[in-house]
Amino acid sequence: MPVQIVKYLGAVAQGDLGTDLRSRRPVSEVLMAHLPHTVQLITAAMLLAADLGIPLGWLAAARRNGLFDRLIGVLSVSGIAVPSVTIAIYGMLLFHPGWAGCRPSASAGSAIWRG
């Protein structure tokens, strides 16, 4: 077992992450194929967080100890305390095009994104 771990870590250090069991392609190739969508999602999330967080934090600070300040405080602590998977599931249910359950959420490879 220790010999296998050393061989695996040596291969990982050289960039060989192994072979994907489903597609039989190198794992690094599969990861690189999804990297553009990941970067796009991260960028959108950071911009949305900054565009909402900075003004709301400023308004909460301007009305310190008021109702708005307490509401924003509860929402921000809830956003940190609730697991991100739970928030993601509710976000998908709330914002996807067929929210009534008519069709699944669209992915970056679906026809809705291709125009």
Secondary structure, DSSP 8 states (H G I E B T S, - for coil): -HHHHHHHHHHHHTT---B-TTT-SBHHHHHHHHHHHHHHHHHHHHHHHHHHHHHHHHHHHHTTTSHHHHHHHHHHHHHHHS-HHHHHHHHHHHHSTTTTTTS----TTSHHHH-
